[in-house]
């Protein structure tokens, strides 16, 4: 009897691109090399659903992936990535995140200005773009990623990195490098729902 070939795990890589193209391309190449199917708009692997906008097609891709992997860079982009994060949480997709150190740093630095004492976000925002961060919405994305405000047992890990090859890539290797283990853990997660 012929052995049935396993379908590749579909990993959606969701990220802004501006300033970080080479890191994103390296990450996608690594995942493809590990044997995953990578869904990422930057490398052209998001199916452009006929008649749908790019944003709608990206949200369909979130629904179709097996694992959502978000990367939070300090540049916000068009807002589609933010909506992808929200959709992944809404659908309770298995997910993981990388967060640039500057975003986590800015969250702590600006906490007293951005958040009320009860933790609610107020309307504070940057009045001008800066070369290191263009919009505080990246901090809102970070909070979505980690489950800020949720009970501790419902929060998720967002690995901080400063230079992707040095401290981001090792996390990607740890999380995805053993495809069989990752597949088994995803199956366990599905079984517990």
MARTORGU-966596 format. One record per residue: x, y, z of N, C-alpha, C in turn. Coordinates in pm, 1 decimal. Layout:
<pt <X; Y; Z>; <X; Y; Z>; <X; Y; Z>>
...
//
This chain:
<pt <83.7; -117.6; 0.0>; <0.0; 0.0; 0.0>; <89.0; 125.0; 0.0>>
<pt <57.3; 215.6; -91.8>; <137.6; 337.0; -102.4>; <115.2; 426.8; 19.2>>
<pt <224.8; 482.2; 67.3>; <216.6; 571.5; 181.8>; <168.7; 709.3; 134.9>>
<pt <68.4; 759.9; 204.1>; <13.2; 889.8; 167.1>; <108.1; 1001.9; 208.8>>
<pt <132.4; 1092.1; 115.6>; <223.7; 1203.3; 142.4>; <155.0; 1305.4; 233.7>>
<pt <226.4; 1348.5; 337.1>; <171.1; 1448.8; 428.2>; <161.6; 1583.1; 358.1>>
<pt <52.9; 1653.0; 386.1>; <42.2; 1789.1; 333.4>; <134.0; 1880.5; 414.1>>
<pt <191.2; 1974.8; 345.7>; <277.8; 2070.3; 416.1>; <194.6; 2157.8; 509.5>>
<pt <251.6; 2191.2; 621.7>; <187.9; 2284.8; 714.1>; <195.7; 2423.8; 652.1>>
<pt <79.9; 2492.1; 650.4>; <74.5; 2627.0; 592.4>; <100.2; 2729.9; 702.0>>
<pt <210.0; 2801.4; 687.3>; <244.1; 2906.5; 783.1>; <226.6; 3041.8; 715.4>>
<pt <140.8; 3122.4; 771.1>; <126.2; 3258.1; 718.8>; <223.4; 3348.6; 790.9>>
<pt <308.1; 3415.5; 714.5>; <401.8; 3512.8; 769.4>; <342.0; 3651.0; 743.4>>
<pt <306.9; 3717.4; 851.0>; <240.7; 3847.3; 842.7>; <333.6; 3954.5; 897.2>>
<pt <364.0; 4051.8; 813.3>; <460.0; 4153.4; 855.2>; <453.0; 4274.0; 763.7>>
<pt <491.5; 4388.7; 818.4>; <516.9; 4500.9; 729.7>; <649.9; 4472.8; 660.6>>
<pt <674.7; 4542.7; 553.8>; <791.5; 4511.3; 470.7>; <894.9; 4623.0; 473.2>>
<pt <849.3; 4745.8; 479.7>; <934.8; 4862.3; 466.5>; <1054.7; 4856.0; 560.9>>
<pt <1173.5; 4868.0; 508.6>; <1301.2; 4863.2; 581.7>; <1346.7; 4721.7; 618.0>>
<pt <1263.3; 4620.8; 599.5>; <1297.8; 4488.4; 651.0>; <1281.4; 4377.7; 546.7>>
<pt <1289.6; 4414.1; 419.0>; <1269.1; 4315.6; 313.1>; <1363.8; 4197.0; 324.5>>
<pt <1492.2; 4223.8; 343.1>; <1588.9; 4112.8; 341.5>; <1567.3; 4018.4; 459.7>>
<pt <1533.4; 4073.4; 578.0>; <1505.9; 3986.9; 692.9>; <1383.6; 3899.2; 666.5>>
<pt <1282.0; 3959.7; 609.9>; <1159.6; 3885.9; 580.3>; <1185.4; 3776.4; 476.7>>
<pt <1261.7; 3808.9; 375.3>; <1293.6; 3709.9; 271.8>; <1376.5; 3595.9; 330.7>>
<pt <1470.7; 3629.3; 418.8>; <1551.7; 3525.1; 483.6>; <1464.2; 3432.8; 566.6>>
<pt <1371.4; 3491.9; 641.8>; <1281.4; 3412.2; 725.6>; <1196.6; 3318.1; 640.3>>
<pt <1138.4; 3370.7; 533.4>; <1055.0; 3286.9; 446.9>; <1137.2; 3174.6; 384.8>>
<pt <1257.6; 3204.6; 341.1>; <1343.9; 3100.7; 282.2>; <1375.5; 2992.1; 383.9>>
<pt <1398.1; 3032.6; 507.2>; <1426.2; 2935.0; 613.0>; <1306.8; 2841.4; 632.1>>
<pt <1187.0; 2898.4; 639.2>; <1067.0; 2815.7; 660.7>; <1043.4; 2720.9; 543.5>>
<pt <1063.3; 2770.2; 422.1>; <1047.8; 2684.4; 303.7>; <1150.6; 2571.9; 309.3>>
<pt <1272.8; 2605.7; 349.7>; <1378.2; 2504.5; 362.2>; <1344.9; 2397.9; 465.9>>
<pt <1272.1; 2435.1; 570.6>; <1229.6; 2338.8; 672.2>; <1115.8; 2250.2; 623.5>>
<pt <1056.2; 2284.9; 507.8>; <951.0; 2200.8; 451.8>; <809.5; 2253.2; 469.7>>
<pt <795.5; 2379.7; 508.8>; <662.2; 2437.2; 525.8>; <617.2; 2505.9; 397.5>>
<pt <484.9; 2521.5; 384.3>; <429.7; 2606.5; 279.9>; <414.6; 2745.4; 341.4>>
<pt <479.5; 2842.4; 284.0>; <478.3; 2977.1; 339.9>; <381.0; 3064.9; 261.9>>
<pt <292.9; 3129.4; 336.9>; <197.9; 3223.6; 278.5>; <241.6; 3362.7; 323.8>>
<pt <286.1; 3442.5; 228.4>; <337.7; 3575.6; 262.9>; <319.0; 3666.9; 141.6>>
<pt <255.7; 3778.6; 162.4>; <228.1; 3868.1; 49.6>; <357.0; 3919.0; -14.6>>
<pt <460.2; 3942.3; 64.9>; <584.2; 3997.2; 9.3>; <650.1; 3903.1; -91.8>>
<pt <640.0; 3774.1; -69.0>; <701.7; 3680.3; -164.3>; <599.9; 3628.6; -266.6>>
<pt <479.9; 3684.7; -264.4>; <381.3; 3653.7; -368.2>; <308.9; 3522.2; -350.9>>
<pt <295.5; 3475.1; -228.7>; <229.9; 3344.4; -208.8>; <91.9; 3356.2; -142.8>>
<pt <40.5; 3478.4; -130.5>; <-99.1; 3494.5; -87.3>; <-184.8; 3484.7; -213.1>>
<pt <-284.3; 3397.5; -209.3>; <-373.0; 3382.6; -325.4>; <-458.9; 3507.7; -339.0>>
<pt <-446.6; 3578.2; -454.0>; <-529.5; 3698.0; -473.1>; <-669.0; 3655.8; -519.0>>
<pt <-760.4; 3648.0; -425.5>; <-894.6; 3599.1; -455.6>; <-958.9; 3689.9; -560.0>>
<pt <-1001.1; 3632.3; -673.9>; <-1061.3; 3716.4; -778.9>; <-1178.3; 3798.9; -724.0>>
<pt <-1175.5; 3927.2; -753.6>; <-1282.6; 4016.9; -710.5>; <-1265.5; 4072.9; -570.9>>
<pt <-1163.3; 4026.1; -499.8>; <-1140.7; 4073.9; -363.1>; <-1025.0; 4174.3; -359.4>>
<pt <-1026.1; 4262.3; -261.8>; <-916.1; 4357.3; -243.8>; <-795.4; 4282.8; -185.5>>
<pt <-677.1; 4344.8; -193.0>; <-561.2; 4281.1; -128.5>; <-586.7; 4252.0; 19.3>>
<pt <-649.7; 4344.6; 88.0>; <-678.1; 4323.4; 230.3>; <-770.6; 4202.8; 250.0>>
<pt <-874.7; 4194.0; 169.1>; <-967.7; 4080.6; 182.1>; <-897.3; 3948.7; 152.7>>
<pt <-811.0; 3949.0; 50.6>; <-736.8; 3826.5; 17.4>; <-643.9; 3786.5; 131.3>>
<pt <-581.0; 3885.5; 193.4>; <-491.8; 3855.8; 306.9>; <-569.9; 3797.7; 424.2>>
<pt <-689.8; 3847.1; 447.3>; <-770.5; 3795.4; 558.1>; <-818.6; 3652.9; 528.4>>
<pt <-844.2; 3623.3; 402.5>; <-877.7; 3485.7; 364.0>; <-757.2; 3395.2; 392.0>>
<pt <-638.3; 3444.7; 361.1>; <-515.9; 3367.0; 386.0>; <-498.6; 3338.2; 535.0>>
<pt <-534.2; 3434.4; 619.2>; <-526.7; 3410.4; 764.0>; <-617.3; 3292.9; 800.3>>
<pt <-737.8; 3294.0; 745.9>; <-834.2; 3187.5; 777.5>; <-784.7; 3051.3; 729.1>>
<pt <-710.2; 3049.6; 618.0>; <-668.8; 2922.8; 558.2>; <-537.4; 2866.8; 612.5>>
<pt <-462.9; 2946.7; 686.4>; <-332.2; 2896.4; 732.0>; <-348.8; 2800.3; 850.8>>
<pt <-245.3; 2718.8; 872.1>; <-243.8; 2629.2; 988.6>; <-181.8; 2698.1; 1109.4>>
<pt <-90.7; 2793.0; 1083.0>; <-22.6; 2864.8; 1190.4>; <4.5; 3006.3; 1142.1>>
<pt <-22.3; 3101.1; 1229.2>; <-2.7; 3242.1; 1195.8>; <122.9; 3290.3; 1266.1>>
<pt <217.3; 3344.4; 1188.8>; <341.0; 3394.3; 1246.8>; <354.5; 3542.2; 1213.5>>
<pt <336.6; 3626.2; 1314.2>; <340.2; 3770.6; 1295.2>; <473.4; 3829.4; 1336.4>>
<pt <517.6; 3927.0; 1260.9>; <641.9; 3996.8; 1292.3>; <609.1; 4145.1; 1306.8>>
<pt <649.6; 4199.8; 1420.0>; <618.1; 4339.2; 1448.9>; <745.3; 4422.0; 1434.8>>
<pt <748.9; 4500.4; 1329.4>; <859.1; 4593.1; 1307.2>; <813.5; 4733.2; 1349.3>>
<pt <906.3; 4826.9; 1367.7>; <867.3; 4961.0; 1412.6>; <797.3; 5045.9; 1306.2>>
<pt <788.9; 5000.2; 1183.5>; <719.7; 5075.5; 1079.6>; <584.4; 5010.3; 1053.4>>
<pt <479.4; 5089.0; 1057.0>; <342.7; 5036.8; 1058.8>; <293.7; 4984.9; 923.8>>
<pt <324.0; 5055.4; 817.8>; <277.8; 5012.0; 686.2>; <134.9; 5055.5; 658.3>>
<pt <64.7; 4978.0; 577.4>; <-68.4; 5016.6; 529.0>; <-180.8; 4987.9; 627.3>>
<pt <-153.6; 4907.0; 726.2>; <-258.1; 4868.6; 821.9>; <-311.6; 4727.5; 797.5>>
<pt <-279.1; 4667.4; 681.7>; <-327.5; 4531.6; 652.7>; <-269.9; 4432.3; 753.7>>
<pt <-142.7; 4447.4; 785.9>; <-80.5; 4355.1; 882.5>; <-153.5; 4361.7; 1017.3>>
<pt <-187.9; 4480.3; 1059.9>; <-262.1; 4497.3; 1185.6>; <-395.2; 4421.3; 1178.6>>
<pt <-464.1; 4433.6; 1066.4>; <-592.6; 4362.7; 1050.8>; <-571.4; 4211.1; 1047.7>>
<pt <-460.2; 4168.1; 989.4>; <-429.4; 4024.5; 989.8>; <-410.1; 3974.4; 1133.8>>
<pt <-340.1; 4052.7; 1214.4>; <-319.7; 4015.1; 1355.0>; <-455.5; 4000.6; 1424.9>>
<pt <-540.8; 4100.4; 1404.9>; <-672.4; 4098.4; 1469.2>; <-753.9; 3977.7; 1423.8>>
<pt <-744.2; 3945.7; 1294.7>; <-819.3; 3830.6; 1241.6>; <-766.0; 3699.2; 1298.8>>
<pt <-635.6; 3687.7; 1310.1>; <-576.4; 3565.8; 1366.7>; <-622.9; 3544.5; 1510.8>>
<pt <-631.5; 3653.9; 1586.0>; <-678.9; 3643.9; 1724.7>; <-827.6; 3610.6; 1725.7>>
<pt <-905.6; 3679.1; 1640.1>; <-1050.7; 3654.7; 1634.9>; <-1081.0; 3508.2; 1602.1>>
<pt <-1003.2; 3452.5; 1510.4>; <-1023.9; 3312.6; 1470.1>; <-954.9; 3214.6; 1564.7>>
<pt <-883.9; 3269.4; 1662.7>; <-806.5; 3188.0; 1757.9>; <-711.6; 3091.8; 1686.3>>
<pt <-643.1; 3144.1; 1586.3>; <-545.1; 3065.1; 1512.2>; <-426.6; 3031.7; 1601.6>>
<pt <-371.1; 2914.1; 1588.9>; <-241.9; 2890.9; 1655.1>; <-143.8; 2994.5; 1601.4>>
<pt <-71.3; 3058.2; 1690.3>; <8.9; 3171.6; 1644.0>; <132.5; 3193.3; 1729.5>>
<pt <226.9; 3265.3; 1669.5>; <348.6; 3304.8; 1736.5>; <393.7; 3437.9; 1678.4>>
<pt <484.9; 3505.4; 1750.7>; <523.8; 3639.2; 1708.4>; <670.4; 3666.4; 1736.5>>
<pt <727.3; 3748.0; 1650.3>; <855.8; 3811.7; 1672.8>; <828.1; 3960.9; 1685.1>>
<pt <890.8; 4025.9; 1780.8>; <869.3; 4169.5; 1797.1>; <1003.7; 4240.6; 1804.1>>
<pt <1020.0; 4339.9; 1719.1>; <1143.4; 4417.7; 1720.8>; <1158.9; 4484.2; 1857.2>>
<pt <1280.8; 4482.9; 1907.4>; <1311.5; 4539.1; 2039.1>; <1260.6; 4682.2; 2055.2>>
<pt <1269.2; 4763.4; 1950.2>; <1228.1; 4903.5; 1960.6>; <1079.5; 4917.3; 1994.9>>
<pt <998.9; 4822.8; 1949.8>; <855.1; 4829.0; 1977.4>; <829.2; 4800.8; 2125.6>>
<pt <891.1; 4695.8; 2177.8>; <873.7; 4663.8; 2320.5>; <931.8; 4774.9; 2408.1>>
<pt <1044.4; 4830.1; 2365.5>; <1107.0; 4940.4; 2439.7>; <1015.4; 5062.9; 2442.4>>
<pt <961.5; 5097.8; 2326.5>; <873.4; 5215.0; 2318.0>; <747.5; 5194.8; 2401.3>>
<pt <698.4; 5073.5; 2407.2>; <579.7; 5046.5; 2488.8>; <607.6; 5083.3; 2634.9>>
<pt <721.2; 5040.6; 2685.9>; <754.9; 5071.0; 2824.9>; <781.3; 5220.3; 2842.8>>
<pt <851.2; 5279.4; 2747.4>; <885.2; 5421.3; 2756.9>; <761.4; 5510.9; 2754.4>>
<pt <664.5; 5475.6; 2671.4>; <547.3; 5561.7; 2651.0>; <424.1; 5516.8; 2728.4>>
<pt <440.9; 5417.3; 2812.1>; <326.9; 5358.8; 2883.4>; <243.6; 5464.4; 2956.0>>
<pt <308.5; 5555.3; 3027.1>; <233.3; 5653.6; 3105.3>; <155.7; 5750.8; 3017.2>>
<pt <197.9; 5767.0; 2891.7>; <127.3; 5857.4; 2801.5>; <17.1; 5786.5; 2722.6>>
<pt <37.5; 5658.2; 2692.8>; <-53.9; 5585.2; 2604.6>; <-169.7; 5516.7; 2675.6>>
<pt <-151.6; 5490.8; 2805.4>; <-251.0; 5407.2; 2872.8>; <-302.3; 5473.5; 2999.8>>
<pt <-430.2; 5454.2; 3023.5>; <-492.0; 5501.2; 3147.4>; <-446.3; 5410.2; 3261.2>>
<pt <-473.4; 5452.2; 3383.5>; <-433.0; 5371.2; 3499.3>; <-493.3; 5231.8; 3497.2>>
<pt <-614.0; 5218.8; 3439.4>; <-677.0; 5085.5; 3433.0>; <-625.2; 5002.0; 3314.8>>
<pt <-529.7; 5056.5; 3238.9>; <-469.3; 4982.9; 3127.8>; <-532.8; 5010.4; 2992.4>>
<pt <-643.8; 5083.7; 2990.4>; <-709.0; 5113.1; 2862.6>; <-623.8; 5210.0; 2780.5>>
<pt <-624.3; 5188.7; 2652.6>; <-550.5; 5274.3; 2559.4>; <-624.4; 5406.9; 2546.0>>
<pt <-550.9; 5516.1; 2554.1>; <-611.6; 5647.1; 2529.7>; <-576.9; 5691.4; 2387.1>>
<pt <-602.4; 5813.7; 2353.4>; <-583.6; 5860.3; 2216.3>; <-445.6; 5915.1; 2184.6>>
<pt <-349.9; 5898.7; 2275.3>; <-215.2; 5951.5; 2252.0>; <-154.3; 5893.1; 2125.0>>
<pt <-95.6; 5978.5; 2042.0>; <-28.0; 5929.4; 1921.8>; <85.1; 6023.8; 1883.9>>
<pt <170.4; 5977.4; 1795.4>; <280.4; 6060.6; 1746.9>; <223.2; 6170.0; 1657.1>>
<pt <277.4; 6289.6; 1671.1>; <231.0; 6396.8; 1582.1>; <313.9; 6401.6; 1453.5>>
<pt <434.8; 6343.5; 1459.5>; <520.9; 6335.4; 1341.0>; <581.4; 6196.5; 1334.0>>
<pt <604.0; 6150.3; 1213.3>; <674.8; 6023.5; 1195.3>; <819.7; 6042.4; 1236.2>>
<pt <880.1; 5940.0; 1290.4>; <1022.1; 5946.6; 1323.5>; <1094.3; 5840.9; 1241.4>>
<pt <1227.1; 5854.1; 1228.6>; <1299.2; 5752.1; 1150.5>; <1306.0; 5616.2; 1220.0>>
<pt <1274.0; 5611.7; 1350.3>; <1283.2; 5483.8; 1420.3>; <1147.2; 5418.2; 1442.4>>
<pt <1039.2; 5495.4; 1434.6>; <904.4; 5439.8; 1449.6>; <807.4; 5539.6; 1388.2>>
<pt <721.9; 5490.2; 1301.6>; <634.8; 5586.1; 1231.9>; <494.8; 5597.2; 1289.6>>
<pt <454.0; 5502.8; 1373.8>; <317.5; 5507.6; 1426.9>; <310.0; 5421.5; 1552.2>>
<pt <240.9; 5471.8; 1653.3>; <228.6; 5394.3; 1777.9>; <133.3; 5275.8; 1762.2>>
<pt <68.0; 5265.4; 1649.6>; <-17.2; 5148.5; 1627.2>; <64.7; 5018.9; 1630.6>>
<pt <196.2; 5028.3; 1608.6>; <278.8; 4906.5; 1620.2>; <279.7; 4856.6; 1764.8>>
<pt <264.8; 4948.9; 1860.0>; <255.9; 4906.4; 2000.5>; <121.0; 4838.6; 2025.3>>
<pt <17.1; 4887.8; 1961.3>; <-113.5; 4820.5; 1971.3>; <-104.5; 4679.6; 1912.5>>
<pt <-30.8; 4664.9; 1801.7>; <-11.9; 4531.2; 1742.4>; <63.7; 4440.3; 1839.7>>
<pt <163.5; 4496.8; 1904.9>; <241.1; 4419.8; 2003.6>; <149.4; 4371.2; 2116.0>>
<pt <61.8; 4460.3; 2160.9>; <-30.2; 4421.9; 2268.1>; <-126.7; 4311.6; 2224.1>>
<pt <-169.7; 4317.2; 2098.7>; <-253.5; 4208.2; 2045.5>; <-174.2; 4077.9; 2049.0>>
<pt <-48.8; 4086.4; 2006.3>; <35.2; 3966.2; 1997.0>; <53.1; 3898.9; 2132.5>>
<pt <80.3; 3978.0; 2234.5>; <109.3; 3917.6; 2365.0>; <-15.9; 3894.4; 2448.2>>
<pt <-130.2; 3944.4; 2400.7>; <-252.6; 3930.2; 2479.0>; <-252.0; 4021.5; 2600.1>>
<pt <-199.4; 4142.4; 2580.6>; <-192.0; 4238.1; 2690.9>; <-330.5; 4259.0; 2751.7>>
<pt <-336.8; 4255.8; 2882.3>; <-463.6; 4274.9; 2952.1>; <-537.5; 4145.7; 2981.3>>
<pt <-497.0; 4036.8; 2916.7>; <-561.6; 3907.2; 2941.0>; <-499.8; 3842.4; 3064.4>>
<pt <-569.9; 3746.4; 3124.9>; <-508.0; 3672.7; 3235.0>; <-376.8; 3608.8; 3189.6>>
<pt <-283.7; 3598.3; 3281.2>; <-149.0; 3549.4; 3249.0>; <-149.7; 3418.1; 3171.1>>
<pt <-240.9; 3327.4; 3204.2>; <-243.1; 3196.1; 3137.2>; <-293.4; 3203.6; 2993.5>>
<pt <-346.0; 3318.1; 2952.0>; <-392.6; 3333.7; 2813.8>; <-296.6; 3417.6; 2728.6>>
<pt <-189.9; 3464.1; 2787.6>; <-95.1; 3546.7; 2711.8>; <-4.5; 3459.5; 2625.7>>
<pt <50.7; 3520.4; 2522.1>; <139.3; 3448.2; 2431.1>; <277.7; 3511.5; 2429.2>>
<pt <369.2; 3433.7; 2380.4>; <508.3; 3473.9; 2372.0>; <530.8; 3554.9; 2244.8>>
<pt <593.4; 3669.7; 2257.3>; <641.8; 3745.3; 2141.3>; <791.1; 3763.3; 2163.5>>
<pt <870.0; 3689.9; 2088.0>; <1015.4; 3692.9; 2105.4>; <1072.1; 3825.7; 2056.3>>
<pt <1141.0; 3895.1; 2142.9>; <1204.3; 4020.5; 2102.4>; <1332.4; 3993.0; 2024.3>>
<pt <1358.0; 4078.4; 1927.8>; <1484.2; 4070.5; 1855.1>; <1529.3; 4211.7; 1820.5>>
<pt <1657.9; 4225.4; 1799.9>; <1712.6; 4354.8; 1759.0>; <1765.2; 4347.2; 1616.3>>
<pt <1850.6; 4248.5; 1592.2>; <1900.9; 4223.4; 1457.0>; <1861.0; 4081.3; 1421.8>>
<pt <1774.7; 4067.1; 1321.0>; <1715.4; 3937.2; 1291.6>; <1815.8; 3822.8; 1281.9>>
<pt <1924.8; 3837.5; 1206.5>; <2016.2; 3722.2; 1195.3>; <2074.9; 3679.3; 1330.1>>
<pt <2090.4; 3774.9; 1422.6>; <2153.1; 3742.8; 1551.1>; <2056.7; 3688.9; 1655.7>>
<pt <1940.6; 3752.6; 1668.9>; <1853.1; 3712.5; 1778.0>; <1708.1; 3686.6; 1736.9>>
<pt <1678.4; 3696.1; 1608.7>; <1545.8; 3657.7; 1559.2>; <1549.9; 3520.5; 1493.7>>
<pt <1650.5; 3500.1; 1410.5>; <1663.1; 3372.8; 1339.1>; <1676.5; 3253.0; 1433.6>>
<pt <1750.9; 3264.0; 1544.8>; <1757.2; 3147.4; 1635.8>; <1620.1; 3108.4; 1690.8>>
<pt <1534.0; 3207.9; 1715.7>; <1398.8; 3176.5; 1762.9>; <1320.1; 3102.7; 1655.0>>
<pt <1332.2; 3149.3; 1531.0>; <1263.3; 3083.6; 1419.4>; <1312.6; 2939.4; 1406.7>>
<pt <1442.5; 2919.3; 1421.5>; <1496.1; 2782.5; 1415.0>; <1442.0; 2697.0; 1529.2>>
<pt <1432.0; 2754.9; 1649.6>; <1380.8; 2679.1; 1764.0>; <1234.5; 2641.3; 1745.8>>
<pt <1156.9; 2735.9; 1695.9>; <1013.6; 2711.6; 1681.9>; <981.3; 2617.3; 1566.7>>
<pt <1046.5; 2636.1; 1452.8>; <1006.3; 2564.1; 1332.1>; <1107.3; 2459.6; 1284.1>>
<pt <1225.5; 2455.1; 1342.0>; <1332.3; 2370.9; 1288.0>; <1303.6; 2222.1; 1289.7>>
<pt <1223.9; 2176.5; 1383.8>; <1188.0; 2034.5; 1389.7>; <1042.5; 2022.6; 1344.5>>
<pt <1023.6; 2001.2; 1214.4>; <889.2; 2000.4; 1155.6>; <801.4; 1894.2; 1218.7>>
<pt <855.2; 1777.5; 1245.0>; <775.0; 1668.0; 1302.1>; <724.5; 1705.8; 1441.8>>
<pt <811.4; 1762.6; 1521.6>; <769.8; 1805.1; 1655.8>; <664.7; 1915.7; 1648.1>>
<pt <687.0; 2012.9; 1558.1>; <592.3; 2123.9; 1543.3>; <456.3; 2070.9; 1497.3>>
<pt <457.3; 1975.8; 1401.1>; <332.3; 1916.8; 1351.8>; <257.7; 1847.3; 1465.7>>
<pt <331.3; 1771.2; 1546.1>; <269.3; 1699.0; 1657.7>; <209.7; 1797.2; 1759.2>>
<pt <280.6; 1905.2; 1786.4>; <229.8; 2005.1; 1881.6>; <105.2; 2075.8; 1827.6>>
<pt <102.8; 2101.6; 1696.9>; <-17.6; 2161.4; 1637.7>; <-135.6; 2065.8; 1648.1>>
<pt <-110.1; 1936.6; 1623.8>; <-218.0; 1837.1; 1634.6>; <-271.0; 1830.2; 1777.3>>
<pt <-180.6; 1834.5; 1875.3>; <-223.7; 1833.7; 2016.1>; <-311.2; 1955.3; 2044.6>>
<pt <-270.9; 2068.1; 1990.3>; <-346.5; 2191.8; 2012.7>; <-487.1; 2180.7; 1953.3>>
<pt <-495.6; 2123.7; 1833.0>; <-627.1; 2104.3; 1769.6>; <-713.2; 2010.6; 1853.9>>
<pt <-650.3; 1908.1; 1908.3>; <-721.7; 1809.3; 1988.7>; <-773.5; 1864.6; 2119.4>>
<pt <-711.1; 1971.4; 2168.1>; <-751.7; 2028.0; 2297.4>; <-862.7; 2130.8; 2283.1>>
<pt <-897.7; 2166.6; 2158.9>; <-1001.8; 2269.0; 2137.8>; <-1141.0; 2208.8; 2144.7>>
//
